[in-house]
């Protein structure tokens, strides 16, 4: 039995996240979570108020990790070279996260579509802030003459996120049908990243930067 302490809450989130990802919200039981952590059922209620609270805490923790990563990468670019490098690093993170956590992301997208009040609060604090960071990244690049001011930075961000989500979450069987790159292959992930950079950067750049 693990004693109540400062790490108990984090451990519950750590162990519950893959269970929710694998079994879904309904499939992952409190018993499963407690068996994975060796903790008493009462601790879930103590720290989260129950299974639903733990579920949203898992999503929030995942979102906070993504936000911290985005904050480190999406520093306002001062040059075309820096713009390309930072966007490449950001895309690498997104592609790898989809590869490593596809089941969890599928669950998160379903939760986003449910539009529950609690889910909306979590997304505003984490995933929405990542979106706004990329908008600001593009806007600063426009102000510094790196990308065209004729583009709408918010629309560009929506297109980038939307296309990545649609592409990376394609069913593996459909990938084979359309002969799409296999994201399990590191070389394929790099190829996907490079093509996004080529499409977006060359499409964004002013003529003087070409």
TAZI-V218671 format. One line per field, one symbol per residue. ss: DSSP state (@ for helix, = for strand, . for the rest). phi: phi as a letter, one per 20 degrees, with the letter a starting at -180 (. if undefined). psi: psi as a letter, one per 30 degrees, with the letter a starting at -180 (. if undefined). A space follows every 50 residues. Layout:
BEGIN
ss = ???
phi = ???
psi = ???
END
This chain:
BEGIN
ss = .......@@@@@@@@@@@@@@@@@@@@..@@@@@@@@...@@@@@@@@.. @@@@@@@@@@@@@@@@@@@@@@@......@@@@@@@@@@@@@@@@@@@@@ .@@@@@@@@@@@@@..@@@@@@@@@.@@@@@@@@@@@@@@@@@...=... ..@@@@@@@@@@@@@@@@...@@@@@@........@@@@@@@@@@@@@@@ @@@@=.@@@.
phi = .effafefffffffefgfffffdnfffeegfgffffdmdfgfffffecmp ffffgfffffffffffffffffeefgfdbfffgffffffffgfffffffe cgfffffffffffflfffffffffecffffgfffgffffffffemecfff eeffffffffffffgfffdfggffgfgelegeffegffffffgfffffff fffeffgfee
psi = kklkaffeeeeeeeeeefeeeefleeejleeeeeeffglkeffeeeffga eeeeeeeeeeeeeeeeeeeeeeehkkkfleeeeeeeeeeeeeeeeeeeef heeeeeeeeeeeffhleeeeeeeefdeeeeeeeeeeeeeeeeeggelkff ljeeeeeeeeeeeeeeefgkkeeeeeeghlkjffjeeeeeeeeeeeeeee effekleff.
END
